[in-house]
Amino acid sequence: MKALIFSLPIFLLLLFVFIALNILDVHSTFLVVSNTSTRSERNPVARFLLRKLGVKRGLVTLKLLLIPILALMVWYYPQARKEIVGVLLLSNFLYLLVVANNYRIHRRIQRRRRLV
């Protein structure tokens, strides 16, 4: 019997969470960058795209680059269940930290603006 963590329903749940966290990443990054500057973006690839394409187009372009990665995860899941689930668990954890940090920074910016 295969471990439950590597089952298809868990994989699909992790994939859904990954997509949801990426949507929240776009939203939270937009809030921070639109209230400060592209210099506040720490990811050098994202910062480059934001500067070259503008905030909205840069964020959309960056996330569109994830589509082939998602397709590869779905394609390889049957052959590499443990690895794909591990990558999704780690990615979701890291994106959760990034999103939480972005919203924390946004709240701090909003508080500072109210004080001024």
N, C-alpha and C positions, 0 to 999 in steps of 0.2 A: 504494500500500500504506500502510495506516494505521500509525502508530507503535505499537510493542508496549506502551508505557507506558499508552496509552489504551484498550487492549483490555479486553474483558469479564472475562477471568480476573484481570487485574491489578486491575480495579475491585472485583471480588468479594473478592479477597485484602485490599485496602485497607479494604473495608467490614468484613470479619471482624476485622481488626486494630483498627479503630475501636471495634467492639463489645467486643472483648477488653480494650482499654485502658480503656474506660468501666467495665467490671466491676472491673478492678484499681483504678480511681479510687475506686469505691464502697468497696471493701475497705480500701484504704490510708487514705482519708478517715475511715472508721469507726474504724480503729485509732488515728489521731491524735486525733480529736475525742472519742472515748470515754475516752481517757486524759488529756485536758486539758479543754477546754471549746469551745463553739461559737465563741468569740472567736478561736480559732486558725484557723478557716476564713477564707481571704482573699477568696473570691468572695462579694460582697455578696448576690446572689440566693440562693446556697446557704446562706449564714449565716442569712438571713431564714427560709428554709424549715426549717432545722434548729432554730431557736429556736421557731418556731410549731408545728411538727408533731412535734418530737422527732427524734433522730438517724436512726433506722432509717426511719421514715416519710418524713422530709424527703429523705433520699438516694434512696429509691425514687421519690418524686414527681419529684424533679429529673431523674432518668434517664428516667422515663416521658415527660417533655417532649421527649426526643430521638426518640421513635418517629415523630412527624410529619416531623421533619427527615430521618430515614432514608428514610421513604417518598418524600419529595420528591426526595431524591438518586437513588433508584432510578427514579422516574418521569421525571426530567429527564436522566438519564444519556445516553440515545440522542441527544438534541438538544444536549447541552452536555458532551461527554466531557472535553474539556481542563479546563474550569472545575471540574467535579465531582471529577476526579482531583486537581487542584491543591488544592481545598479539603480533600480527604481526606488528602493528603500533609502539608499544613500542620497540620491538626487532629491527625493521628497524632503528628507531631513534638512539638507542644505538650502533648498528653496524656502522651506519654512523659516529658517533663520534669516535669510535675506529679506523675505517679505515682512517678517516681524520687525526687523531693523529699519526697513524703509518706512513703515507706518510710524514707528517710534520717532524717527527723524522728522517726518511730516508733522506729527503732533508737537514736537519741540519747536519747529519753525512757526507753527500757528500760535503757540503760546507766546513766543517772542514778539510776534507781530501785534498781538493784543496788548502787550505791555508798552509798546512804542506809541 
